[in-house]
């Protein structure tokens, strides 16, 4: 799934940095990598997507960065938890590449 998302975004002209899981993502941004948008899954080893969002929102550089949750989870309680953590949007898998790109276009600053 991560490869499909990366392929979609790369073909749309984005530079993509992949992370194995939430912990790897935090390590990459803590090393100084600045991202314009983050797309994460909810269910990951080491650190789930909700925890990742909370960790990123604690960093000054990521307080307002759009973060999209791309997951199989569609339960309202999970969506609420994601929003409370700071998720900008929620896309349920399987995803449509056009929907992903349109959602990104809506949340990325011009």
N, C-alpha and C positions, 0 to 999 in steps of 0.2 A: 504494500500500500504506500509506504514511504517513497518507493521508487516511482510509482505512478504519479504521486503528487509532485515530486521533484521534476519528472519529465514534463508534466503539464506546465509547471511554472517556468522551467528553463525554456521551453518552446515559446512561451509568451514573453520572453525577454528578461526574466528575472534572474538574478544571481542567487543560487540556492546553496545554503549551508545545511547539511543534514546532521542530526544528532541521533545517537542510538536510543536514547531514552531521556527522561527529564533531567537526570543527574548530569549526563553528558552535555545537554543543552545549557544548563547553568554554568558548567565549567567553561564552555565555549564563550558565553557572553561575559563571564567573569574575567576571561583572558583578554578582554578588550574588543571583541567582535561586536560591532553595532549593527543591528538589524532594523529594517524598516517595518517589517511585519513578521509575525510568528504564527505558524500553523502547527498545532499539536494534537495528539490523540489524548483521550482520557485514560485509557488502560495501557500502561507501559510498565516495564520492570524498573526497579530501582527507585523511581519517583513518578507518581502518576501526574496526569495533566493538570488537575486542580492544584496540587502542591507546586508544580512548576509555575503556574500562573501566579500563585501567591508569592513565590520566591522572586520572580521577575518583577512584580509590582513593588517589591521592597527596594529595588534598585532605581535610583534617580533616573538613569538613562532609559528605563523601560516603564516608567509610571504611566505614560500615555501612548505607548506603542500598541498598535492594534494586534490583538491575539485572537486567532480563530481556533475553535475546538472542532476538529474533524473526527467523528467517532460513530460507533454503532449505537451508542446510548441515545435514546430519545425520550427517556422518562423526564417529566416536568421537574421532579425534585433534583435530578442531576443537572438539568439546565439552570435551575435556580442557583444551585451550588456553584456552578461555573460562573454565572453572572456575578454572584456575590464575591467570588475570588478575583474578578476583574476581566473575565472573558469579554471580548468585544462582540463575538458572534459564535454561532453554533451551526455546524453543517453535519447532517446525518449521512453516514455511509450506507450503501455505496454512493459515492459522490459523482456528480456530473462535472466534467472539467469546465464547461461553460459556466455552471453555477458557481464553482469555486472562483473563477476569474472575475465574474460579475460581483461577487461578494467582496473580493479583495479590492476591486475598483471603488466600491462604496465606502470602504473603511480606511483606505490609504489617503493620507493628506495629499492634496493636489500640488 
